[in-house]
Amino acid sequence: MSNHSTHSSSYDLVVVGAGNAALCAAISAREAGANVLVLEKAPEHKRGGNSYFTDGAIRFAYNDLSDIRKLMPDLSDEEAANIVMPEYSTNNYYDDLLRVTGGKSTPELANHLVNESYQTISWMREHGVEFELNYNNQSFEKEGQYHFWGGLPVKTKNIGMGLMKTLFERAEKLGVDVWYDSQAIELKTENNQITSIVLAQNEQTVEISTASAVLACGSFEANKQMRAEHIGKEWEAAIVRGTEFNTGDGLTMALAIGAQRHGEWAGCHSIGTDYNAPKVGDFTKPGDIFKKHSYPLSIMLNKEGKRFVDEGADFRNYTYAKYGREILKQPDHVAYQFYDQQVRPMLRKEYNLEEATYYQADTLEELVEKLDVNKEQFLKTISEYNDAVKEGYYNPTVKDGKGTTDLTPPKTNWALPIEQGPFYAFPVTCGITFAFGGLHVNTEGEVLNEDREPISGLFAAGEMVGGIFYGNYPGGSGLMSGAVFGKTAGASAASYVQNKNTNITS
Ligand SMILES: Cc1cc2nc3c(=O)[nH]c(=O)nc-3n(C[C@H](O)[C@H](O)[C@H](O)COP(=O)(O)OP(=O)(O)OC[C@H]3O[C@@H](n4cnc5c(N)ncnc54)[C@H](O)[C@@H]3O)c2cc1C
């Protein structure tokens, strides 16, 4: 950087990042009267962070269908009459969160997320975010009625793209300034209070005076070195499913001024994804189109022709996050999901997209000839598996117990012999979604220092909040956490600035 300059204008609040958490913070602070600048490291056509790449699934607590209908006023009485919507209480949400994180989620943060979830999604609606029912993934039809399950019935209209378009429009309408190609690189403090922020812009560094900052610039999932350092060397090879811009800058800046780390720095969310998915998220192909989540109906083999997990241990929801990590451990970080014609029509829609990579042949022998694998061992493994499949009733909608005998690893459910051509092999690798490493934040969104005291004027939200997710997360909670802690952090920052100004003038 050749030049350093000080920007002439100053702000009450600078929000670092322009994903869901950041824009919720900006809108919340602006409606409380603060003058707000949003810094986006990405150019405008790549704005919106991981939030842009989501399928928009968003998890919140609700009592019944009438709570859901308040979010989607267009849902007709006729449509509503055919919907069965069991309650998903704050206790249900809390229990799910604690169950999938092995009881490790920090209780006060988990409670804040869960208890504020409905109020926050209603607030998003008031600001124009539109929602719709997620019939495809979260309901089944029985006797003309749609039964929703799993506490995740709602997604944002037009998925993550729609969410981010609305939030940007709303923020701009409220008078929030947004600067693109602007990477925050340093926080400055005096007497433990935020005074300014330095950013890199067009080969220059610019310093902007501000009374407060909300860090909402993601974790370090897109930073190879930090992945290797904190999660493990093999994570250098992971595909980045979302934005390339979440390289841990916010964490680095905050730690440099004494913030405390929190949460599982050695952990991340990851999945099995198409082997040829882009190495970082492609903003021209948003939506979660590369995931390959039908593996419970498959057997998965590595290049050596060996199986390495129980593909049918449980429903996808409960195994997909940990199996991404298992795929990464395999030679060349690749595995092949095998299907025959019996199950091919049951695979999820992503398998039918033109972006899906697969090999197809009429016989198993012809299929393995197409793969760069130990062919002899492949055929042996498939033959041993076929011999081990138990008789029984096959039913992919329940844990059918139709597994294998005397096979290691076993396949516990949904085992059918692979015997009816054509046969299909889908190569997959590991894609990281986001890293769990974050900062210590309280329920006001304030960032704490090593003595667990707030750093005055510094707030954080979204992936930057450590201590909520460990090992796994209940699907749809990433967006909700960003919205809840973003809204909180924005309101807290605005109130901090008001108090500060009042103290100065009085
Ligand atoms: C493919 C995919 C699908 C997903 N699907 C879902 C889903 O359906 N539901 C769900 O709840 N979660 C989902 N998630 C997880 C979800 O995306 C995240 O939990 C959530 O969006 C994080 O929001 P955030 O605002 O914290 O971060 P982001 O949305 O990633 O925003 C971070 C922002 O910070 C910017 N930035 C980074 N560094 C700097 C810097 N130094 N200066 C300025 N700006 C900076 C980035 O450019 C970006 O704009 C999915 C993730 C992926 C990758």
PDBQT file of the ligand as one rigid body, heavy atoms in Angstrom, charges set to zero:
ROOT
HETATM    1  C1  LIG A 601     -23.413 -23.221   0.160  1.00  0.00    +0.000 C 
HETATM    2  C2  LIG A 601     -23.925 -22.790   1.516  1.00  0.00    +0.000 A 
HETATM    3  C3  LIG A 601     -25.242 -23.036   1.855  1.00  0.00    +0.000 A 
HETATM    4  C4  LIG A 601     -25.722 -22.658   3.119  1.00  0.00    +0.000 A 
HETATM    5  N1  LIG A 601     -27.041 -22.836   3.387  1.00  0.00    +0.000 NA
HETATM    6  C5  LIG A 601     -27.544 -22.353   4.555  1.00  0.00    +0.000 A 
HETATM    7  C6  LIG A 601     -28.942 -22.338   4.787  1.00  0.00    +0.000 A 
HETATM    8  O1  LIG A 601     -29.766 -22.706   3.921  1.00  0.00    +0.000 OA
HETATM    9  N2  LIG A 601     -29.376 -21.852   5.991  1.00  0.00    +0.000 N 
HETATM   10  C7  LIG A 601     -28.511 -21.364   6.938  1.00  0.00    +0.000 A 
HETATM   11  O2  LIG A 601     -28.966 -20.949   8.012  1.00  0.00    +0.000 OA
HETATM   12  N3  LIG A 601     -27.187 -21.325   6.723  1.00  0.00    +0.000 NA
HETATM   13  C8  LIG A 601     -26.685 -21.787   5.554  1.00  0.00    +0.000 A 
HETATM   14  N4  LIG A 601     -25.344 -21.695   5.324  1.00  0.00    +0.000 N 
HETATM   15  C9  LIG A 601     -24.493 -21.058   6.362  1.00  0.00    +0.000 C 
HETATM   16  C10 LIG A 601     -24.670 -19.529   6.274  1.00  0.00    +0.000 C 
HETATM   17  O3  LIG A 601     -24.276 -19.102   5.008  1.00  0.00    +0.000 OA
HETATM   18  C11 LIG A 601     -23.836 -18.765   7.285  1.00  0.00    +0.000 C 
HETATM   19  O4  LIG A 601     -23.993 -19.289   8.553  1.00  0.00    +0.000 OA
HETATM   20  C12 LIG A 601     -24.284 -17.292   7.322  1.00  0.00    +0.000 C 
HETATM   21  O5  LIG A 601     -24.696 -16.845   6.073  1.00  0.00    +0.000 OA
HETATM   22  C13 LIG A 601     -23.150 -16.435   7.797  1.00  0.00    +0.000 C 
HETATM   23  O6  LIG A 601     -23.566 -15.081   7.729  1.00  0.00    +0.000 OA
HETATM   24  P1  LIG A 601     -22.547 -13.927   8.090  1.00  0.00    +0.000 P 
HETATM   25  O7  LIG A 601     -23.282 -12.665   7.832  1.00  0.00    +0.000 OA
HETATM   26  O8  LIG A 601     -21.925 -14.151   9.408  1.00  0.00    +0.000 OA
HETATM   27  O9  LIG A 601     -21.354 -14.099   7.034  1.00  0.00    +0.000 OA
HETATM   28  P2  LIG A 601     -21.333 -13.869   5.457  1.00  0.00    +0.000 P 
HETATM   29  O10 LIG A 601     -22.693 -13.917   4.877  1.00  0.00    +0.000 OA
HETATM   30  O11 LIG A 601     -20.331 -14.812   4.915  1.00  0.00    +0.000 OA
HETATM   31  O12 LIG A 601     -20.815 -12.382   5.297  1.00  0.00    +0.000 OA
HETATM   32  C14 LIG A 601     -19.464 -12.027   5.557  1.00  0.00    +0.000 C 
HETATM   33  C15 LIG A 601     -19.160 -10.743   4.800  1.00  0.00    +0.000 C 
HETATM   34  O13 LIG A 601     -17.930 -10.190   5.234  1.00  0.00    +0.000 OA
HETATM   35  C16 LIG A 601     -17.210  -9.733   4.091  1.00  0.00    +0.000 C 
HETATM   36  N5  LIG A 601     -15.804  -9.586   4.527  1.00  0.00    +0.000 N 
HETATM   37  C17 LIG A 601     -14.920 -10.540   4.884  1.00  0.00    +0.000 A 
HETATM   38  N6  LIG A 601     -13.762  -9.960   5.310  1.00  0.00    +0.000 NA
HETATM   39  C18 LIG A 601     -13.929  -8.613   5.228  1.00  0.00    +0.000 A 
HETATM   40  C19 LIG A 601     -13.110  -7.485   5.520  1.00  0.00    +0.000 A 
HETATM   41  N7  LIG A 601     -11.864  -7.603   5.993  1.00  0.00    +0.000 N 
HETATM   42  N8  LIG A 601     -13.602  -6.241   5.297  1.00  0.00    +0.000 NA
HETATM   43  C20 LIG A 601     -14.868  -6.059   4.795  1.00  0.00    +0.000 A 
HETATM   44  N9  LIG A 601     -15.686  -7.108   4.490  1.00  0.00    +0.000 NA
HETATM   45  C21 LIG A 601     -15.230  -8.371   4.726  1.00  0.00    +0.000 A 
HETATM   46  C22 LIG A 601     -17.527 -10.770   3.057  1.00  0.00    +0.000 C 
HETATM   47  O14 LIG A 601     -17.232 -10.335   1.755  1.00  0.00    +0.000 OA
HETATM   48  C23 LIG A 601     -19.034 -10.936   3.301  1.00  0.00    +0.000 C 
HETATM   49  O15 LIG A 601     -19.745  -9.909   2.666  1.00  0.00    +0.000 OA
HETATM   50  C24 LIG A 601     -24.848 -22.058   4.071  1.00  0.00    +0.000 A 
HETATM   51  C25 LIG A 601     -23.522 -21.795   3.718  1.00  0.00    +0.000 A 
HETATM   52  C26 LIG A 601     -23.061 -22.137   2.451  1.00  0.00    +0.000 A 
HETATM   53  C27 LIG A 601     -21.632 -21.809   2.097  1.00  0.00    +0.000 C 
ENDROOT
TORSDOF 0
